[in-house]
Amino acid sequence: MKKIIEIIPNFHNWLSDKDFIWWPFSFLKPTPPTIMTFKLTLLMTACFGGLSFLMFTAFAVVNNMFTASSAVNTFFFCFLGFFSWFNLVTKPLWNFRAKKLLRK
């Protein structure tokens, strides 16, 4: 049963260890035994949320779909989405492995 519970964290951390996931913010990637802090997740949210907002906005402008209300919605959802993902999924799963590695 213990092995089954570890499947999701192992897969998520295997994927999170890939460099392409962190591009262009590779400097934010902690080492596997490093505990991910709330401060780091806020910085990650700012970087990834900002980049995704710029990309979605550029896409909207190029396709003549840009409006002020869509920009506000995009801004809100980009940052809220990354903040939620990093704090509810990435941080707990990363720290699960980090704590296990620190115990060894």
FENKAPE-V525418 format. One line per field, one symbol per residue. phi: phi as a letter, one per 30 degrees, with the letter a starting at -180 (. if undefined). A space follows every 10 residues. Layout:
BEGIN
phi->???
END
This chain:
BEGIN
phi->.ddddddddd dddddddddd dcdccedddd deddddcddd dddddddddd dddddddddd ddchcdbddd ddddeddddd dddddddcbd eddddedddd dddd
END
